[in-house]
């Protein structure tokens, strides 16, 4: 099977079903991004319209079409029809001078604290380093987002610096893991981060 086709095939982790998003995911994209609890660390606050959600989803779909990978829709293996969140890797130009891979995830509050984010991130890093032969993966997170920061740190991402990417807001923190650091780490998933996805 060609690599591109293999990447587009749904991925299974011990507990999760990771697949490419679909047009039919729009309601879930909007619900998650418009939820004040889910968006408490988003600089712009909750998403304000379905059209904004449609634009986000179309960007994800276009990324999959262009690159053969991207943000996954995430569900439990035993309930693949119920999407818990979205997350994965996207090529991004805003993280530095050269295009790189950026990690993203957002889960419904009901699924927080179960280790699902860690499980998805582990799969994303395997894809990045073992499948795509990436040199590094980065993630941008707000300083106050302690649960996401702990998830990233437990998976080996290190704080690299900060960037003033949102006018009027505190600079976002930039985390990174390199291929060399990934190769030196054990492949066992970390413990769940309490009270956060």
Secondary structure as GFF3:
##gff-version 3
##sequence-region A 1 197
A	DSSP	alpha_helix	3	8	.	.	.	ID=ss1
A	DSSP	beta_strand	11	12	.	.	.	ID=ss2
A	DSSP	beta_strand	16	20	.	.	.	ID=ss3
A	DSSP	three_ten_helix	23	25	.	.	.	ID=ss4
A	DSSP	alpha_helix	26	34	.	.	.	ID=ss5
A	DSSP	alpha_helix	50	67	.	.	.	ID=ss6
A	DSSP	beta_strand	71	76	.	.	.	ID=ss7
A	DSSP	beta_strand	79	92	.	.	.	ID=ss8
A	DSSP	beta_strand	100	107	.	.	.	ID=ss9
A	DSSP	three_ten_helix	109	111	.	.	.	ID=ss10
A	DSSP	alpha_helix	116	126	.	.	.	ID=ss11
A	DSSP	pi_helix	127	131	.	.	.	ID=ss12
A	DSSP	beta_strand	136	141	.	.	.	ID=ss13
A	DSSP	alpha_helix	146	154	.	.	.	ID=ss14
A	DSSP	beta_strand	158	163	.	.	.	ID=ss15
A	DSSP	beta_strand	172	178	.	.	.	ID=ss16
A	DSSP	alpha_helix	179	184	.	.	.	ID=ss17
###
